[in-house]
């Protein structure tokens, strides 16, 4: 069973590298990337529900630790990896 993955990372090279890597994994169906927590939270408010979110901790604006609380409130079934 393939999963959907979202990556939240503010550094372009790291974010794009993670997208490239995860996009070729057979166990991952789709990869969406976000440069900050605010962007993924906006998508989650509109019904977006990835299976797993891989998030940086040190993000500008809402950091990963504060973001995990907001993510859990919006989509408790989504697993978050920091």
PyMOL Python script that loads the backbone (N, CA, C, O; Angstrom):
from pymol import cmd

cmd.read_pdbstr("""\
ATOM      1  N   UNK A   1       0.836  -1.176   0.000  1.00  0.00           N
ATOM      2  CA  UNK A   1       0.000   0.000   0.000  1.00  0.00           C
ATOM      3  C   UNK A   1       0.883   1.242   0.000  1.00  0.00           C
ATOM      4  O   UNK A   1       1.714   1.411   0.893  1.00  0.00           O
ATOM      5  N   UNK A   2       0.715   2.096  -0.973  1.00  0.00           N
ATOM      6  CA  UNK A   2       1.495   3.323  -1.079  1.00  0.00           C
ATOM      7  C   UNK A   2       0.859   4.423  -0.228  1.00  0.00           C
ATOM      8  O   UNK A   2      -0.357   4.456  -0.040  1.00  0.00           O
ATOM      9  N   UNK A   3       1.693   5.311   0.274  1.00  0.00           N
ATOM     10  CA  UNK A   3       1.216   6.399   1.118  1.00  0.00           C
ATOM     11  C   UNK A   3       1.415   7.744   0.429  1.00  0.00           C
ATOM     12  O   UNK A   3       2.217   7.875  -0.496  1.00  0.00           O
ATOM     13  N   UNK A   4       0.672   8.732   0.895  1.00  0.00           N
ATOM     14  CA  UNK A   4       0.894  10.106   0.443  1.00  0.00           C
ATOM     15  C   UNK A   4       1.733  10.818   1.508  1.00  0.00           C
ATOM     16  O   UNK A   4       1.519  10.645   2.708  1.00  0.00           O
ATOM     17  N   UNK A   5       2.680  11.612   1.043  1.00  0.00           N
ATOM     18  CA  UNK A   5       3.632  12.269   1.926  1.00  0.00           C
ATOM     19  C   UNK A   5       3.661  13.765   1.639  1.00  0.00           C
ATOM     20  O   UNK A   5       3.617  14.193   0.486  1.00  0.00           O
ATOM     21  N   UNK A   6       3.735  14.542   2.697  1.00  0.00           N
ATOM     22  CA  UNK A   6       3.954  15.985   2.577  1.00  0.00           C
ATOM     23  C   UNK A   6       5.246  16.307   3.314  1.00  0.00           C
ATOM     24  O   UNK A   6       5.492  15.798   4.407  1.00  0.00           O
ATOM     25  N   UNK A   7       6.069  17.156   2.706  1.00  0.00           N
ATOM     26  CA  UNK A   7       7.332  17.580   3.302  1.00  0.00           C
ATOM     27  C   UNK A   7       7.249  19.084   3.559  1.00  0.00           C
ATOM     28  O   UNK A   7       6.893  19.857   2.669  1.00  0.00           O
ATOM     29  N   UNK A   8       7.582  19.489   4.791  1.00  0.00           N
ATOM     30  CA  UNK A   8       7.615  20.908   5.143  1.00  0.00           C
ATOM     31  C   UNK A   8       9.060  21.252   5.487  1.00  0.00           C
ATOM     32  O   UNK A   8       9.579  20.823   6.517  1.00  0.00           O
ATOM     33  N   UNK A   9       9.701  22.021   4.627  1.00  0.00           N
ATOM     34  CA  UNK A   9      11.123  22.376   4.781  1.00  0.00           C
ATOM     35  C   UNK A   9      11.349  23.730   4.132  1.00  0.00           C
ATOM     36  O   UNK A   9      10.958  23.946   2.985  1.00  0.00           O
ATOM     37  N   UNK A  10      11.979  24.643   4.859  1.00  0.00           N
ATOM     38  CA  UNK A  10      12.166  25.995   4.333  1.00  0.00           C
ATOM     39  C   UNK A  10      13.392  26.156   3.441  1.00  0.00           C
ATOM     40  O   UNK A  10      13.468  27.131   2.694  1.00  0.00           O
ATOM     41  N   UNK A  11      14.339  25.251   3.489  1.00  0.00           N
ATOM     42  CA  UNK A  11      15.545  25.358   2.667  1.00  0.00           C
ATOM     43  C   UNK A  11      15.283  24.676   1.322  1.00  0.00           C
ATOM     44  O   UNK A  11      15.033  23.472   1.259  1.00  0.00           O
ATOM     45  N   UNK A  12      15.346  25.467   0.253  1.00  0.00           N
ATOM     46  CA  UNK A  12      14.986  24.991  -1.085  1.00  0.00           C
ATOM     47  C   UNK A  12      15.716  23.722  -1.497  1.00  0.00           C
ATOM     48  O   UNK A  12      15.081  22.768  -1.947  1.00  0.00           O
ATOM     49  N   UNK A  13      17.039  23.689  -1.352  1.00  0.00           N
ATOM     50  CA  UNK A  13      17.817  22.523  -1.791  1.00  0.00           C
ATOM     51  C   UNK A  13      17.426  21.255  -1.034  1.00  0.00           C
ATOM     52  O   UNK A  13      17.330  20.180  -1.626  1.00  0.00           O
ATOM     53  N   UNK A  14      17.204  21.377   0.254  1.00  0.00           N
ATOM     54  CA  UNK A  14      16.807  20.211   1.055  1.00  0.00           C
ATOM     55  C   UNK A  14      15.399  19.777   0.661  1.00  0.00           C
ATOM     56  O   UNK A  14      15.147  18.592   0.443  1.00  0.00           O
ATOM     57  N   UNK A  15      14.485  20.738   0.570  1.00  0.00           N
ATOM     58  CA  UNK A  15      13.087  20.425   0.209  1.00  0.00           C
ATOM     59  C   UNK A  15      13.014  19.730  -1.152  1.00  0.00           C
ATOM     60  O   UNK A  15      12.332  18.716  -1.299  1.00  0.00           O
ATOM     61  N   UNK A  16      13.716  20.275  -2.140  1.00  0.00           N
ATOM     62  CA  UNK A  16      13.698  19.681  -3.479  1.00  0.00           C
ATOM     63  C   UNK A  16      14.397  18.330  -3.517  1.00  0.00           C
ATOM     64  O   UNK A  16      13.968  17.431  -4.239  1.00  0.00           O
ATOM     65  N   UNK A  17      15.466  18.179  -2.747  1.00  0.00           N
ATOM     66  CA  UNK A  17      16.149  16.889  -2.671  1.00  0.00           C
ATOM     67  C   UNK A  17      15.271  15.813  -2.055  1.00  0.00           C
ATOM     68  O   UNK A  17      15.242  14.676  -2.526  1.00  0.00           O
ATOM     69  N   UNK A  18      14.554  16.180  -0.996  1.00  0.00           N
ATOM     70  CA  UNK A  18      13.634  15.227  -0.373  1.00  0.00           C
ATOM     71  C   UNK A  18      12.506  14.848  -1.329  1.00  0.00           C
ATOM     72  O   UNK A  18      12.116  13.683  -1.407  1.00  0.00           O
ATOM     73  N   UNK A  19      11.991  15.826  -2.047  1.00  0.00           N
ATOM     74  CA  UNK A  19      10.933  15.526  -3.021  1.00  0.00           C
ATOM     75  C   UNK A  19      11.449  14.563  -4.091  1.00  0.00           C
ATOM     76  O   UNK A  19      10.779  13.585  -4.423  1.00  0.00           O
ATOM     77  N   UNK A  20      12.638  14.839  -4.628  1.00  0.00           N
ATOM     78  CA  UNK A  20      13.218  13.960  -5.647  1.00  0.00           C
ATOM     79  C   UNK A  20      13.405  12.552  -5.113  1.00  0.00           C
ATOM     80  O   UNK A  20      13.070  11.578  -5.788  1.00  0.00           O
ATOM     81  N   UNK A  21      13.941  12.439  -3.900  1.00  0.00           N
ATOM     82  CA  UNK A  21      14.197  11.125  -3.309  1.00  0.00           C
ATOM     83  C   UNK A  21      12.891  10.356  -3.066  1.00  0.00           C
ATOM     84  O   UNK A  21      12.750   9.212  -3.497  1.00  0.00           O
ATOM     85  N   UNK A  22      11.952  10.985  -2.384  1.00  0.00           N
ATOM     86  CA  UNK A  22      10.716  10.288  -2.037  1.00  0.00           C
ATOM     87  C   UNK A  22       9.833  10.005  -3.253  1.00  0.00           C
ATOM     88  O   UNK A  22       9.052   9.054  -3.240  1.00  0.00           O
ATOM     89  N   UNK A  23       9.947  10.809  -4.285  1.00  0.00           N
ATOM     90  CA  UNK A  23       9.133  10.609  -5.487  1.00  0.00           C
ATOM     91  C   UNK A  23       9.458   9.310  -6.226  1.00  0.00           C
ATOM     92  O   UNK A  23       8.620   8.795  -6.966  1.00  0.00           O
ATOM     93  N   UNK A  24      10.655   8.781  -6.035  1.00  0.00           N
ATOM     94  CA  UNK A  24      11.032   7.542  -6.731  1.00  0.00           C
ATOM     95  C   UNK A  24      10.858   6.293  -5.865  1.00  0.00           C
ATOM     96  O   UNK A  24      11.181   5.186  -6.299  1.00  0.00           O
ATOM     97  N   UNK A  25      10.351   6.468  -4.648  1.00  0.00           N
ATOM     98  CA  UNK A  25      10.134   5.321  -3.764  1.00  0.00           C
ATOM     99  C   UNK A  25       8.808   4.643  -4.101  1.00  0.00           C
ATOM    100  O   UNK A  25       7.776   5.306  -4.214  1.00  0.00           O
ATOM    101  N   UNK A  26       8.840   3.353  -4.256  1.00  0.00           N
ATOM    102  CA  UNK A  26       7.630   2.616  -4.646  1.00  0.00           C
ATOM    103  C   UNK A  26       6.546   2.642  -3.580  1.00  0.00           C
ATOM    104  O   UNK A  26       5.364   2.516  -3.896  1.00  0.00           O
ATOM    105  N   UNK A  27       6.933   2.802  -2.331  1.00  0.00           N
ATOM    106  CA  UNK A  27       5.940   2.795  -1.252  1.00  0.00           C
ATOM    107  C   UNK A  27       5.284   4.160  -1.037  1.00  0.00           C
ATOM    108  O   UNK A  27       4.425   4.311  -0.168  1.00  0.00           O
ATOM    109  N   UNK A  28       5.694   5.148  -1.830  1.00  0.00           N
ATOM    110  CA  UNK A  28       5.117   6.486  -1.706  1.00  0.00           C
ATOM    111  C   UNK A  28       4.397   6.841  -2.997  1.00  0.00           C
ATOM    112  O   UNK A  28       4.991   6.897  -4.074  1.00  0.00           O
ATOM    113  N   UNK A  29       3.110   7.077  -2.856  1.00  0.00           N
ATOM    114  CA  UNK A  29       2.243   7.363  -4.000  1.00  0.00           C
ATOM    115  C   UNK A  29       2.386   8.789  -4.497  1.00  0.00           C
ATOM    116  O   UNK A  29       2.452   9.026  -5.703  1.00  0.00           O
ATOM    117  N   UNK A  30       2.436   9.748  -3.567  1.00  0.00           N
ATOM    118  CA  UNK A  30       2.552  11.153  -3.962  1.00  0.00           C
ATOM    119  C   UNK A  30       3.350  11.920  -2.919  1.00  0.00           C
ATOM    120  O   UNK A  30       3.339  11.588  -1.734  1.00  0.00           O
ATOM    121  N   UNK A  31       4.051  12.965  -3.392  1.00  0.00           N
ATOM    122  CA  UNK A  31       4.848  13.817  -2.516  1.00  0.00           C
ATOM    123  C   UNK A  31       4.491  15.273  -2.821  1.00  0.00           C
ATOM    124  O   UNK A  31       4.619  15.735  -3.955  1.00  0.00           O
ATOM    125  N   UNK A  32       4.048  15.972  -1.799  1.00  0.00           N
ATOM    126  CA  UNK A  32       3.807  17.409  -1.911  1.00  0.00           C
ATOM    127  C   UNK A  32       4.793  18.109  -0.992  1.00  0.00           C
ATOM    128  O   UNK A  32       5.094  17.611   0.093  1.00  0.00           O
ATOM    129  N   UNK A  33       5.298  19.262  -1.419  1.00  0.00           N
ATOM    130  CA  UNK A  33       6.274  19.982  -0.608  1.00  0.00           C
ATOM    131  C   UNK A  33       5.767  21.383  -0.285  1.00  0.00           C
ATOM    132  O   UNK A  33       5.056  22.009  -1.072  1.00  0.00           O
ATOM    133  N   UNK A  34       6.154  21.852   0.892  1.00  0.00           N
ATOM    134  CA  UNK A  34       5.750  23.156   1.385  1.00  0.00           C
ATOM    135  C   UNK A  34       6.952  23.835   2.021  1.00  0.00           C
ATOM    136  O   UNK A  34       7.749  23.184   2.697  1.00  0.00           O
ATOM    137  N   UNK A  35       7.089  25.147   1.808  1.00  0.00           N
ATOM    138  CA  UNK A  35       8.226  25.902   2.324  1.00  0.00           C
ATOM    139  C   UNK A  35       8.011  26.391   3.756  1.00  0.00           C
ATOM    140  O   UNK A  35       8.955  26.827   4.415  1.00  0.00           O
ATOM    141  N   UNK A  36       6.775  26.319   4.233  1.00  0.00           N
ATOM    142  CA  UNK A  36       6.504  26.772   5.603  1.00  0.00           C
ATOM    143  C   UNK A  36       5.240  26.101   6.130  1.00  0.00           C
ATOM    144  O   UNK A  36       4.468  25.500   5.383  1.00  0.00           O
ATOM    145  N   UNK A  37       5.058  26.224   7.423  1.00  0.00           N
ATOM    146  CA  UNK A  37       3.921  25.585   8.084  1.00  0.00           C
ATOM    147  C   UNK A  37       2.604  26.244   7.681  1.00  0.00           C
ATOM    148  O   UNK A  37       1.579  25.571   7.575  1.00  0.00           O
ATOM    149  N   UNK A  38       2.629  27.541   7.459  1.00  0.00           N
ATOM    150  CA  UNK A  38       1.405  28.247   7.093  1.00  0.00           C
ATOM    151  C   UNK A  38       0.798  27.714   5.794  1.00  0.00           C
ATOM    152  O   UNK A  38      -0.422  27.608   5.678  1.00  0.00           O
ATOM    153  N   UNK A  39       1.649  27.378   4.816  1.00  0.00           N
ATOM    154  CA  UNK A  39       1.146  26.866   3.536  1.00  0.00           C
ATOM    155  C   UNK A  39       0.464  25.505   3.682  1.00  0.00           C
ATOM    156  O   UNK A  39      -0.598  25.275   3.104  1.00  0.00           O
ATOM    157  N   UNK A  40       1.073  24.609   4.449  1.00  0.00           N
ATOM    158  CA  UNK A  40       0.437  23.287   4.596  1.00  0.00           C
ATOM    159  C   UNK A  40      -0.823  23.396   5.452  1.00  0.00           C
ATOM    160  O   UNK A  40      -1.802  22.694   5.199  1.00  0.00           O
ATOM    161  N   UNK A  41      -0.811  24.262   6.458  1.00  0.00           N
ATOM    162  CA  UNK A  41      -2.021  24.432   7.272  1.00  0.00           C
ATOM    163  C   UNK A  41      -3.179  24.960   6.432  1.00  0.00           C
ATOM    164  O   UNK A  41      -4.322  24.544   6.625  1.00  0.00           O
ATOM    165  N   UNK A  42      -2.899  25.862   5.514  1.00  0.00           N
ATOM    166  CA  UNK A  42      -3.953  26.367   4.618  1.00  0.00           C
ATOM    167  C   UNK A  42      -4.534  25.236   3.779  1.00  0.00           C
ATOM    168  O   UNK A  42      -5.749  25.159   3.597  1.00  0.00           O
ATOM    169  N   UNK A  43      -3.667  24.350   3.265  1.00  0.00           N
ATOM    170  CA  UNK A  43      -4.155  23.196   2.486  1.00  0.00           C
ATOM    171  C   UNK A  43      -4.953  22.238   3.359  1.00  0.00           C
ATOM    172  O   UNK A  43      -5.978  21.709   2.929  1.00  0.00           O
ATOM    173  N   UNK A  44      -4.484  22.014   4.585  1.00  0.00           N
ATOM    174  CA  UNK A  44      -5.213  21.122   5.492  1.00  0.00           C
ATOM    175  C   UNK A  44      -6.594  21.683   5.804  1.00  0.00           C
ATOM    176  O   UNK A  44      -7.554  20.922   5.922  1.00  0.00           O
ATOM    177  N   UNK A  45      -6.708  22.987   5.939  1.00  0.00           N
ATOM    178  CA  UNK A  45      -8.015  23.627   6.182  1.00  0.00           C
ATOM    179  C   UNK A  45      -8.961  23.401   5.015  1.00  0.00           C
ATOM    180  O   UNK A  45     -10.180  23.446   5.184  1.00  0.00           O
ATOM    181  N   UNK A  46      -8.407  23.158   3.829  1.00  0.00           N
ATOM    182  CA  UNK A  46      -9.225  22.941   2.627  1.00  0.00           C
ATOM    183  C   UNK A  46      -9.403  21.463   2.291  1.00  0.00           C
ATOM    184  O   UNK A  46      -9.759  21.121   1.164  1.00  0.00           O
ATOM    185  N   UNK A  47      -9.158  20.589   3.260  1.00  0.00           N
ATOM    186  CA  UNK A  47      -9.448  19.179   3.062  1.00  0.00           C
ATOM    187  C   UNK A  47      -8.290  18.291   2.656  1.00  0.00           C
ATOM    188  O   UNK A  47      -8.481  17.089   2.477  1.00  0.00           O
ATOM    189  N   UNK A  48      -7.095  18.842   2.504  1.00  0.00           N
ATOM    190  CA  UNK A  48      -5.918  18.047   2.158  1.00  0.00           C
ATOM    191  C   UNK A  48      -5.552  17.168   3.349  1.00  0.00           C
ATOM    192  O   UNK A  48      -5.446  17.659   4.473  1.00  0.00           O
ATOM    193  N   UNK A  49      -5.358  15.861   3.110  1.00  0.00           N
ATOM    194  CA  UNK A  49      -5.074  14.924   4.194  1.00  0.00           C
ATOM    195  C   UNK A  49      -4.021  13.896   3.768  1.00  0.00           C
ATOM    196  O   UNK A  49      -4.363  12.781   3.375  1.00  0.00           O
ATOM    197  N   UNK A  50      -2.744  14.274   3.847  1.00  0.00           N
ATOM    198  CA  UNK A  50      -1.703  13.288   3.524  1.00  0.00           C
ATOM    199  C   UNK A  50      -1.638  12.233   4.627  1.00  0.00           C
ATOM    200  O   UNK A  50      -2.078  12.467   5.753  1.00  0.00           O
ATOM    201  N   UNK A  51      -1.090  11.083   4.293  1.00  0.00           N
ATOM    202  CA  UNK A  51      -0.925  10.030   5.298  1.00  0.00           C
ATOM    203  C   UNK A  51       0.154  10.389   6.307  1.00  0.00           C
ATOM    204  O   UNK A  51       0.017  10.123   7.501  1.00  0.00           O
ATOM    205  N   UNK A  52       1.243  11.006   5.807  1.00  0.00           N
ATOM    206  CA  UNK A  52       2.394  11.338   6.646  1.00  0.00           C
ATOM    207  C   UNK A  52       2.893  12.738   6.284  1.00  0.00           C
ATOM    208  O   UNK A  52       2.928  13.116   5.113  1.00  0.00           O
ATOM    209  N   UNK A  53       3.273  13.493   7.306  1.00  0.00           N
ATOM    210  CA  UNK A  53       3.928  14.785   7.106  1.00  0.00           C
ATOM    211  C   UNK A  53       5.318  14.691   7.717  1.00  0.00           C
ATOM    212  O   UNK A  53       5.467  14.342   8.888  1.00  0.00           O
ATOM    213  N   UNK A  54       6.330  15.003   6.921  1.00  0.00           N
ATOM    214  CA  UNK A  54       7.717  15.088   7.383  1.00  0.00           C
ATOM    215  C   UNK A  54       8.032  16.567   7.498  1.00  0.00           C
ATOM    216  O   UNK A  54       8.047  17.283   6.497  1.00  0.00           O
ATOM    217  N   UNK A  55       8.287  17.033   8.722  1.00  0.00           N
ATOM    218  CA  UNK A  55       8.453  18.471   8.932  1.00  0.00           C
ATOM    219  C   UNK A  55       9.768  18.808   9.610  1.00  0.00           C
ATOM    220  O   UNK A  55      10.227  18.108  10.511  1.00  0.00           O
ATOM    221  N   UNK A  56      10.360  19.902   9.149  1.00  0.00           N
ATOM    222  CA  UNK A  56      11.490  20.524   9.823  1.00  0.00           C
ATOM    223  C   UNK A  56      10.967  21.100  11.140  1.00  0.00           C
ATOM    224  O   UNK A  56       9.787  21.436  11.244  1.00  0.00           O
ATOM    225  N   UNK A  57      11.827  21.214  12.130  1.00  0.00           N
ATOM    226  CA  UNK A  57      11.436  21.829  13.400  1.00  0.00           C
ATOM    227  C   UNK A  57      11.627  23.338  13.329  1.00  0.00           C
ATOM    228  O   UNK A  57      10.737  24.100  13.707  1.00  0.00           O
ATOM    229  N   UNK A  58      12.802  23.772  12.839  1.00  0.00           N
ATOM    230  CA  UNK A  58      13.148  25.187  12.810  1.00  0.00           C
ATOM    231  C   UNK A  58      12.666  25.872  11.547  1.00  0.00           C
ATOM    232  O   UNK A  58      13.442  26.095  10.617  1.00  0.00           O
ATOM    233  N   UNK A  59      11.395  26.202  11.514  1.00  0.00           N
ATOM    234  CA  UNK A  59      10.795  26.873  10.355  1.00  0.00           C
ATOM    235  C   UNK A  59      10.543  28.338  10.682  1.00  0.00           C
ATOM    236  O   UNK A  59      10.324  28.681  11.843  1.00  0.00           O
ATOM    237  N   UNK A  60      10.572  29.211   9.671  1.00  0.00           N
ATOM    238  CA  UNK A  60      10.184  30.599   9.911  1.00  0.00           C
ATOM    239  C   UNK A  60       8.678  30.669  10.169  1.00  0.00           C
ATOM    240  O   UNK A  60       7.928  29.813   9.698  1.00  0.00           O
ATOM    241  N   UNK A  61       8.241  31.665  10.899  1.00  0.00           N
ATOM    242  CA  UNK A  61       6.813  31.756  11.214  1.00  0.00           C
ATOM    243  C   UNK A  61       6.445  30.694  12.237  1.00  0.00           C
ATOM    244  O   UNK A  61       7.068  30.609  13.295  1.00  0.00           O
ATOM    245  N   UNK A  62       5.448  29.892  11.935  1.00  0.00           N
ATOM    246  CA  UNK A  62       5.047  28.801  12.836  1.00  0.00           C
ATOM    247  C   UNK A  62       6.091  27.698  12.733  1.00  0.00           C
ATOM    248  O   UNK A  62       6.303  27.145  11.654  1.00  0.00           O
ATOM    249  N   UNK A  63       6.746  27.372  13.850  1.00  0.00           N
ATOM    250  CA  UNK A  63       7.770  26.322  13.815  1.00  0.00           C
ATOM    251  C   UNK A  63       7.118  24.938  13.828  1.00  0.00           C
ATOM    252  O   UNK A  63       5.907  24.811  14.005  1.00  0.00           O
ATOM    253  N   UNK A  64       7.931  23.917  13.640  1.00  0.00           N
ATOM    254  CA  UNK A  64       7.426  22.555  13.550  1.00  0.00           C
ATOM    255  C   UNK A  64       6.745  22.065  14.816  1.00  0.00           C
ATOM    256  O   UNK A  64       5.744  21.352  14.748  1.00  0.00           O
ATOM    257  N   UNK A  65       7.281  22.443  15.973  1.00  0.00           N
ATOM    258  CA  UNK A  65       6.688  22.001  17.241  1.00  0.00           C
ATOM    259  C   UNK A  65       5.286  22.586  17.424  1.00  0.00           C
ATOM    260  O   UNK A  65       4.351  21.873  17.788  1.00  0.00           O
ATOM    261  N   UNK A  66       5.151  23.876  17.170  1.00  0.00           N
ATOM    262  CA  UNK A  66       3.822  24.495  17.276  1.00  0.00           C
ATOM    263  C   UNK A  66       2.904  23.994  16.165  1.00  0.00           C
ATOM    264  O   UNK A  66       1.701  23.832  16.369  1.00  0.00           O
ATOM    265  N   UNK A  67       3.476  23.753  14.998  1.00  0.00           N
ATOM    266  CA  UNK A  67       2.697  23.275  13.859  1.00  0.00           C
ATOM    267  C   UNK A  67       2.090  21.906  14.080  1.00  0.00           C
ATOM    268  O   UNK A  67       0.975  21.641  13.629  1.00  0.00           O
ATOM    269  N   UNK A  68       2.817  21.023  14.775  1.00  0.00           N
ATOM    270  CA  UNK A  68       2.307  19.663  14.990  1.00  0.00           C
ATOM    271  C   UNK A  68       0.997  19.684  15.783  1.00  0.00           C
ATOM    272  O   UNK A  68       0.111  18.864  15.541  1.00  0.00           O
ATOM    273  N   UNK A  69       0.876  20.611  16.718  1.00  0.00           N
ATOM    274  CA  UNK A  69      -0.361  20.733  17.495  1.00  0.00           C
ATOM    275  C   UNK A  69      -1.523  21.149  16.592  1.00  0.00           C
ATOM    276  O   UNK A  69      -2.632  20.630  16.717  1.00  0.00           O
ATOM    277  N   UNK A  70      -1.258  22.084  15.687  1.00  0.00           N
ATOM    278  CA  UNK A  70      -2.301  22.553  14.766  1.00  0.00           C
ATOM    279  C   UNK A  70      -2.673  21.474  13.753  1.00  0.00           C
ATOM    280  O   UNK A  70      -3.846  21.296  13.424  1.00  0.00           O
ATOM    281  N   UNK A  71      -1.661  20.756  13.264  1.00  0.00           N
ATOM    282  CA  UNK A  71      -1.905  19.657  12.321  1.00  0.00           C
ATOM    283  C   UNK A  71      -2.777  18.587  12.971  1.00  0.00           C
ATOM    284  O   UNK A  71      -3.750  18.117  12.381  1.00  0.00           O
ATOM    285  N   UNK A  72      -2.414  18.212  14.195  1.00  0.00           N
ATOM    286  CA  UNK A  72      -3.163  17.161  14.902  1.00  0.00           C
ATOM    287  C   UNK A  72      -4.618  17.553  15.120  1.00  0.00           C
ATOM    288  O   UNK A  72      -5.504  16.698  15.087  1.00  0.00           O
ATOM    289  N   UNK A  73      -4.868  18.835  15.342  1.00  0.00           N
ATOM    290  CA  UNK A  73      -6.244  19.293  15.528  1.00  0.00           C
ATOM    291  C   UNK A  73      -7.035  19.220  14.227  1.00  0.00           C
ATOM    292  O   UNK A  73      -8.231  18.929  14.241  1.00  0.00           O
ATOM    293  N   UNK A  74      -6.369  19.484  13.097  1.00  0.00           N
ATOM    294  CA  UNK A  74      -7.049  19.481  11.794  1.00  0.00           C
ATOM    295  C   UNK A  74      -7.214  18.085  11.208  1.00  0.00           C
ATOM    296  O   UNK A  74      -8.245  17.774  10.612  1.00  0.00           O
ATOM    297  N   UNK A  75      -6.203  17.252  11.376  1.00  0.00           N
ATOM    298  CA  UNK A  75      -6.218  15.920  10.775  1.00  0.00           C
ATOM    299  C   UNK A  75      -5.507  14.925  11.689  1.00  0.00           C
ATOM    300  O   UNK A  75      -4.356  14.563  11.445  1.00  0.00           O
ATOM    301  N   UNK A  76      -6.200  14.484  12.744  1.00  0.00           N
ATOM    302  CA  UNK A  76      -5.570  13.604  13.732  1.00  0.00           C
ATOM    303  C   UNK A  76      -5.094  12.262  13.172  1.00  0.00           C
ATOM    304  O   UNK A  76      -4.248  11.606  13.781  1.00  0.00           O
ATOM    305  N   UNK A  77      -5.621  11.852  12.030  1.00  0.00           N
ATOM    306  CA  UNK A  77      -5.218  10.569  11.454  1.00  0.00           C
ATOM    307  C   UNK A  77      -3.892  10.653  10.698  1.00  0.00           C
ATOM    308  O   UNK A  77      -3.340   9.623  10.311  1.00  0.00           O
ATOM    309  N   UNK A  78      -3.376  11.856  10.483  1.00  0.00           N
ATOM    310  CA  UNK A  78      -2.110  12.037   9.775  1.00  0.00           C
ATOM    311  C   UNK A  78      -0.945  11.890  10.756  1.00  0.00           C
ATOM    312  O   UNK A  78      -0.936  12.515  11.817  1.00  0.00           O
ATOM    313  N   UNK A  79       0.037  11.061  10.394  1.00  0.00           N
ATOM    314  CA  UNK A  79       1.240  10.907  11.211  1.00  0.00           C
ATOM    315  C   UNK A  79       2.213  12.026  10.877  1.00  0.00           C
ATOM    316  O   UNK A  79       2.344  12.411   9.715  1.00  0.00           O
ATOM    317  N   UNK A  80       2.897  12.551  11.891  1.00  0.00           N
ATOM    318  CA  UNK A  80       3.872  13.617  11.691  1.00  0.00           C
ATOM    319  C   UNK A  80       5.226  13.136  12.186  1.00  0.00           C
ATOM    320  O   UNK A  80       5.359  12.630  13.300  1.00  0.00           O
ATOM    321  N   UNK A  81       6.228  13.307  11.331  1.00  0.00           N
ATOM    322  CA  UNK A  81       7.611  12.974  11.673  1.00  0.00           C
ATOM    323  C   UNK A  81       8.398  14.271  11.664  1.00  0.00           C
ATOM    324  O   UNK A  81       8.312  15.048  10.713  1.00  0.00           O
ATOM    325  N   UNK A  82       9.159  14.506  12.710  1.00  0.00           N
ATOM    326  CA  UNK A  82       9.960  15.730  12.799  1.00  0.00           C
ATOM    327  C   UNK A  82      11.416  15.393  12.521  1.00  0.00           C
ATOM    328  O   UNK A  82      12.270  16.280  12.544  1.00  0.00           O
TER     329      UNK A  82
END
""", "prot")
cmd.dss("prot")
cmd.show_as("cartoon", "prot")
cmd.util.cbc("prot")
cmd.orient("prot")
